[in-house]
Amino acid sequence: MAAGHGGDHRRHRGLPDPADDKLERLIQAWAGAHRELLHDNRHLFDVYCMATETARPLIRKHRSRMRKLIERVLDEGIATGKFEPRDRERAIAFISDAVYRFINPLTVRLDADVPQDVLDQRLATMIRVILRALGNGSV
């Protein structure tokens, strides 16, 4: 399910925004923010990478907040029957592992020369895999 399609229509009609749309938008926003910072302010992005490499407290706090957002969306999906993971903790780890190259600043920097449309296609594929795995109980 693509973000911007069903979810936008549901919000306009006052219907709840499904967890799969929320998770997709969260991942796309997270990955997009990294790519945008890399291209718009390379120096600041390099500082961010250095902080990531040394596991600064601010980075650990950011990771914790992002994990909580993922947990919240996953729990909502479980409560509504949209997601049926076998193990909640494994599902959270699976989501993070599946999108690692798109959300970790060090790997984002390694992909700096990869065309944007190629990265977008790869991310869209990983999001589809995540949503399918969460929906059918593969993880």
N, C-alpha and C positions, 0 to 999 in steps of 0.2 A: 504494500500500500504506500503510495508516494505521499510525502508530506505536502501539504498545500492542496491536496485533492479532497478526500473525504473529510479530513479533520477540519478544514476551513469551512466547508458546507455545514458540518455539524455545529460548529461554534456559531455560525450565523443563524442557525435555526434554534439555538439554545440547547442543543443536545450535548451530552458529555463528549469530550474529546477522547477517543480511544487511546489506550496505552501504547499500541503499536505506532500510531502516528506521533505520539509524544516522544517515544524512544527514538524514532527515526529523526525527528527534528532536533532532539538533544545531541545526538551523535553528529549530525550534519553541522550544527552550530558550533560545536566544540572543535571539529576538524577545520571548519571554515575560519574560525577565529585564529587558529594557529597559522594557517596558510596566509591569511590576510596580514598578520603581524610580520611574518617572514618577508613578504613582498613589500609591505609599506614601511617597515622600520627594521631593517636587517640588524642594525646595531643593538636595538632593544631585544630582538629575538635571540641574538647571540648571548646576551646577558641572561635571558631566560633559560637558554640551554645550559649555561654554566651553573646556574642555580639548580637546575634539574640534576646535573651530573653530581653535584655535591650534596644533594638532598636537603636543601635548606628548609628550615621550618615552614616558611611561607609556601613552598612547593608541596610539602607534606600536607599542609592544611588545605590547599587547593585540591589535591587528590582526594582527600577525605570528603570535601564538599561534593565533588563530582561523583564519588561513589554513593553518597547519600541520595543524590538526585537519581542515579540509576536504580538504586534500591527502591526508592519511592515509586518510580514508574513501573518497575518490575512487580512490586507488591500490588499496585493498582491493577495491573494486567492479570495477576493471579486471582485477585478478588473478583474480577469481572469475568473470569474464564477465558480471557484472550490468550493468556500464557499458561502453560501447564508444565513447568520444569519439574524434573524428577528431584532436583536438589537445588535449593535457592542459592546457596553459596557457590556451587559449581556454575550456576547460570550467570551469576554476577562476574565470576572470573572469566567465563566464556565470552561475555560481552566485551570486557576489557581486552582480552587477548585478541579477539577477532578484529578490533579496530585500532590496535596498538600502533600500527605504522602511520595512522592518520591523526592520532591524538598525542603521541609522544613527540615533544619538540625536537629531540635528537634525530628521530627517524623522519620527521617532516623536513628537517634541514637536509637530510640525505637525498630526499626526493625533490629538492628545489628545482631541478632542471627537467623533471618529468612534466609533460604537458598537462595543463589543468583538466582538460576533458578526459584524459586517461585516468587521472587520479579520481575524478568524479565517478567514472564508470566503475572503478575498483571499489570505491567506498559504497556505491549503490549496491553492488553485488554482495559485499560483506553484510550490509544492512539486511538485504533479503534473506541471506543465510541465517543471520541472527534471529530474525522474526519467525522464520520457518522452524528453526530449532526450538525456540521458546514456545511456539504454538503447538508443536506436535510432541513435546516431551522428550526430545532427543538429548537434552542436557539436564 
